Amino acid sequence: MPSPHPATEEWATWWNELDELVAFLRRGKGELVSTSQTRQQAKDAVQHYFRHVRPHLIELSIDEAKIEQLDRISQYLLKLASTTSRRSTYRTRIRELNNLRNEIETSIEIKATGGGSRSATRLMTATEAAILATLERIIPSTALSYRQALQDLAESQRASYRGTAAEVREVLRELLDHLAPDEEVLKSGVKIEKDLKRPTMKQKATFILKARGVGESTRKTAEDAVEAVQESVGALARSVYTRGSLSTHVVTTRNEVLTLKGYADAVLADLLQIHKQTV
């Protein structure tokens, strides 16, 4: 009997984690969820989605609109978990995921087993298209870097993706520099961290979102995403080929870059106010 496709396995694992989250919510009492165990379970489920499920959905060319919906709901769950939130709101978001479950699960099974057509290239999602169009309007040179990252990730046989990871980070850095020049950030009272000569990417993201009146929990989600991008790029730069074979390393690295790009896109969409443009 053939082994299950990794997409099928990761999808099943993710839903096991969501089922555990539902169990925590049922055991709890009161209107608000404040226990660290339940909130951590929610964070773990979201991280599993972005790190292990989403790359496979993109690889299999699952309907981009469905991926967009999963992204938004997962990001909302992460926002809920970052602070004390209503139990009913958690349940609403999980019901929304359940409404998408059967259709996406069926698509995964069909495409993972070779049924239907499987695209040889990676399709651009609506959010990616909006990010690209907005960057082309305000920072054309940065838009070229973002387009290059998309093209790199469309090449499933590429020899290395570490340069792609750096490209994604630089897109985020250049946008932050454009929206939050060093002098403006420092004028606001932000202190430069020890051993650094300028504000960090995280400080700039916080400065921009604060200036727009964005709430603390939303800012925290963006800050965490910026840190995840930084840490992931650093880890990839330090990595060596120790995963058994070069081909295994390349496949794993591509999935890691897709994951960090998911975090970067979430921040880019917030900074460029993409979702407000498309409502």
C-alpha positions in Angstrom: 0.0 0.0 0.0 1.5 3.4 -1.0 2.4 5.9 1.7 0.0 8.9 2.1 1.1 12.1 0.4 2.8 14.5 2.8 -0.1 17.0 2.2 -2.6 14.5 3.4 -0.6 13.7 6.5 0.0 17.4 7.4 -3.6 18.3 6.8 -4.7 15.4 9.1 -2.2 16.5 11.8 -3.4 20.1 11.6 -7.0 19.0 12.2 -6.0 16.9 15.1 -4.4 20.0 16.7 -7.6 22.0 16.0 -9.7 19.2 17.6 -7.5 19.5 20.7 -8.1 23.2 20.7 -11.8 22.6 20.6 -11.5 20.2 23.5 -9.6 22.8 25.5 -12.4 25.4 24.8 -15.1 23.0 25.9 -13.3 22.2 29.2 -12.9 25.8 30.1 -15.4 27.9 31.9 -16.3 31.5 31.6 -16.7 33.9 28.7 -13.0 34.6 28.2 -10.1 32.4 27.3 -7.1 33.4 29.4 -5.3 30.1 30.2 -1.9 29.8 28.7 -2.4 26.1 27.8 -5.4 26.9 25.5 -3.8 29.9 24.0 -0.6 28.0 23.3 -2.6 25.2 21.6 -4.1 27.8 19.3 -0.7 29.3 18.5 0.7 25.8 17.8 -2.2 25.0 15.4 -1.6 28.2 13.5 2.1 27.7 13.3 1.5 24.1 12.0 -0.7 25.5 9.3 1.8 28.1 8.0 4.8 25.9 8.4 3.6 22.5 7.2 0.1 22.7 5.6 0.1 25.9 3.5 3.3 25.0 1.5 1.6 21.8 0.4 -1.6 23.5 -0.6 0.4 25.9 -2.8 2.4 23.1 -4.2 -0.8 21.2 -5.2 -2.3 24.4 -6.7 -5.3 24.2 -4.3 -7.9 27.0 -5.1 -6.1 30.2 -4.2 -9.3 31.8 -2.8 -9.6 28.9 -0.3 -6.0 29.4 0.7 -6.6 33.1 1.2 -9.6 32.2 3.5 -7.5 29.7 5.5 -4.8 32.4 5.9 -7.1 35.0 7.1 -8.8 32.8 9.6 -5.5 31.4 10.9 -4.1 34.9 11.3 -7.2 35.8 13.3 -6.8 32.8 15.6 -3.2 33.9 16.2 -4.4 37.4 17.1 -7.0 35.8 19.5 -4.2 33.7 21.1 -2.0 36.8 21.7 -4.3 38.1 24.4 -7.4 37.3 26.5 -10.2 36.7 24.0 -13.8 35.6 24.0 -14.4 31.8 23.9 -17.3 32.4 21.4 -15.0 34.1 19.0 -12.6 31.2 18.9 -15.6 28.9 18.2 -16.8 31.1 15.4 -13.4 31.1 13.7 -13.1 27.3 14.0 -16.6 26.9 12.5 -15.4 28.9 9.6 -12.5 26.5 9.1 -14.9 23.6 9.3 -17.0 25.1 6.5 -13.9 24.9 4.3 -12.7 21.5 5.4 -14.5 19.1 3.2 -14.0 20.9 -0.1 -10.3 21.4 0.5 -9.8 17.9 1.8 -11.3 16.5 -1.3 -9.1 18.7 -3.5 -6.0 17.5 -1.6 -7.0 13.9 -2.1 -7.6 14.3 -5.8 -4.5 16.2 -6.6 -2.2 14.3 -4.2 -3.1 11.0 -5.9 -2.6 12.4 -9.4 -6.2 13.1 -10.3 -7.1 16.3 -12.1 -4.6 18.6 -13.6 -1.5 19.7 -11.6 0.1 22.9 -12.6 3.8 22.9 -13.3 4.1 26.4 -12.0 3.0 28.1 -8.8 0.0 30.4 -9.3 0.0 33.9 -7.8 -2.6 34.4 -5.1 -4.9 37.4 -4.9 -2.9 38.8 -1.9 0.4 38.3 -3.8 -1.0 40.1 -6.9 -2.2 43.0 -4.7 1.1 43.3 -2.9 3.0 43.3 -6.2 0.7 45.9 -7.8 1.0 48.2 -4.7 4.7 47.9 -4.6 5.0 48.6 -8.3 3.1 51.9 -7.6 5.1 53.1 -4.6 8.6 51.3 -4.8 9.2 49.9 -8.2 12.6 48.5 -7.4 11.2 46.6 -4.4 8.4 45.2 -6.6 11.1 43.7 -8.9 12.6 41.9 -5.9 9.1 40.6 -4.9 8.4 39.4 -8.4 11.8 37.6 -8.5 10.9 35.8 -5.3 7.6 34.7 -6.8 9.4 33.4 -9.9 12.0 31.6 -7.8 9.3 29.8 -5.8 7.6 28.8 -9.0 10.7 26.8 -10.0 10.3 23.5 -8.0 13.6 22.2 -9.4 15.7 25.2 -8.4 19.1 24.3 -6.9 18.9 26.7 -4.0 16.3 28.9 -2.3 18.5 30.6 0.3 18.9 33.7 -2.0 15.1 33.7 -2.4 14.7 33.9 1.4 17.0 36.9 1.6 15.1 38.5 -1.3 11.8 38.2 0.7 13.4 39.7 3.8 14.8 42.6 1.8 11.4 43.4 0.3 10.0 43.7 3.8 13.1 45.7 5.0 12.8 48.2 2.0 9.1 48.7 2.6 9.7 49.4 6.3 12.5 51.8 5.4 10.2 53.6 2.9 7.3 53.9 5.3 9.3 54.5 8.5 12.6 56.4 7.8 15.2 56.1 10.6 15.0 59.7 11.6 11.2 59.6 11.9 11.2 56.5 14.1 13.9 58.0 16.4 12.0 61.3 16.7 9.1 59.3 18.2 11.2 58.3 21.1 12.2 54.8 20.0 15.6 53.8 21.4 18.2 52.0 19.3 18.9 48.5 20.7 22.3 47.6 22.1 25.1 47.0 19.5 22.9 48.3 16.7 23.1 51.6 14.7 19.5 52.0 13.6 16.0 50.9 14.5 15.1 47.3 13.9 12.5 46.0 11.4 10.3 45.1 14.4 10.5 48.6 15.8 9.7 50.1 12.4 6.7 47.9 12.0 5.4 48.8 15.5 6.0 52.5 14.7 3.9 52.4 11.5 1.0 50.4 13.0 0.9 52.6 16.1 0.8 55.7 13.9 -2.2 54.2 12.2 -4.0 53.5 15.5 -3.7 49.7 15.2 -4.5 47.9 18.4 -1.8 46.2 20.5 -2.9 42.6 19.7 -2.7 43.2 16.0 0.7 44.9 16.3 1.9 41.9 18.3 1.0 39.6 15.5 2.9 41.7 13.0 5.9 42.0 15.3 6.0 38.2 15.7 5.8 37.7 12.0 8.7 40.1 11.4 10.8 38.2 14.0 9.8 34.9 12.3 11.1 36.2 8.9 14.4 37.4 10.5 15.0 34.2 12.4 14.1 31.9 9.4 16.4 33.7 7.0 19.2 33.6 9.5 18.7 29.8 10.1 18.6 29.2 6.3 21.8 31.2 5.8 23.5 29.1 8.5 22.2 25.7 7.3 24.4 23.1 5.7 23.5 20.0 3.7 23.0 17.6 6.5 19.6 16.2 5.7 20.7 13.0 4.0 20.8 14.2 0.4 21.0 17.4 -1.6 17.6 16.9 -3.1 16.0 16.4 0.3 17.6 19.6 1.5 16.4 21.6 -1.5 12.8 20.4 -1.2 12.9 21.2 2.6 14.4 24.6 2.0 11.8 25.5 -0.6 9.0 24.7 1.9 10.8 26.7 4.6 11.0 29.7 2.3 7.3 29.3 1.4 6.6 29.4 5.2 8.6 32.5 5.9 7.1 34.2 2.8 3.7 33.5 4.4 4.7 35.4 7.4 6.2 38.2 5.3 3.1 38.5 3.2 1.0 38.9 6.3 3.1 41.9 7.4 3.3 43.3 3.8 -0.5 43.1 3.5 -0.9 45.0 6.8 1.7 47.6 6.0 0.2 48.1 2.5 -3.4 47.9 3.8 -4.1 45.3 1.1 -7.2 43.9 2.7 -8.7 47.3 3.2 -8.2 48.0 -0.5 -10.0 44.8 -1.5 -13.0 45.0 0.9 
